[in-house]
Amino acid sequence: MYGRFEIRCKIPYGEGFWPAFWSFGGNGTEIDAFEFGCQDPQHIHVGIHKWNGSSDIGKGAGINYGIDLSQSFHVYSSDWD
């Protein structure tokens, strides 16, 4: 339930990919450590969602790192305490 979740990966580049590293917990809670729209591999999306029936209540952010994150392997992590 709690802990550190970590992945080392190289994201793909190009149209049509949407790689993500996320967890889905009880009561419809989703934590997105990352989502990439690979047509822009400099831009990472993070967020927390609470699914309530057919609606989504959430907070998210987009971060532009200014480098192409698809060019090499990186470590991404999420700490849940």
N, C-alpha and C positions, 0 to 999 in steps of 0.2 A: 504494500500500500504506500509506504513512504520510502524514499531513498534517492539514489542518483542513477539516472538512466543515461547511457552514453552510447554513441555510435561514431565509428570512424568510417567515412565513406567519401567517394568521389561522385558528385552529382553529374547527371548527363547534361549535355547542351543541345538545345534545339527545340523547335516547335513541337507541341503535342505531349511533352513530358511534364509531370507535376509531382516530383518526388517529395515525400513528407516523412517526418519522424514524429510520431504522436502517440499518446496513450489515451485510452478510453476507460474511465472508471465508473464506479457505481453512481446511480441516480443521473445518468446521462451527462457526465462531465468529461470533456475532451480537452487535453492540453497539447498544443502544437509546439514542439520544440523547434521545428522549422517546417516550412513549405516553400518550395521554389517554383515559380513559373519560369521554366528554363530558357525561354526566349530572352530573359533578363537575369543571368546568373550572378549579377552583382547585388540583387535585391532579395533579401530573405524576409519571409513573413513568419511571425510568431503570434500565438494567441491562446486564449482560454474561452471555451464555449460551454454553455449549460443548455442541453437540449431538453425542451419541455414540450412533449407531444410533437406538434408540427412546427413549433417556433424555436428560434435560436437566440439566446441571450448571450452576448459575448463581448470580449475586449480583445483587440489585436493591434498589432503595429507592423509597419514595414520598415526595414532598415537597409539602407544602401551602403555597402562597404567600400564601394569604389574600385574593387578588384574583381576579376572573373573567378568566382569560387568553383567553377567547373574544371579548372586547369590542374588541380592537384587534390590530394586527399586532405581532409580536415576532420577534426574531432568536434562533435556537437554534443551538448549535454543539457540535461534538465535536472534540477534538484527540487525534490518535493519534500518539504518538512512540515 
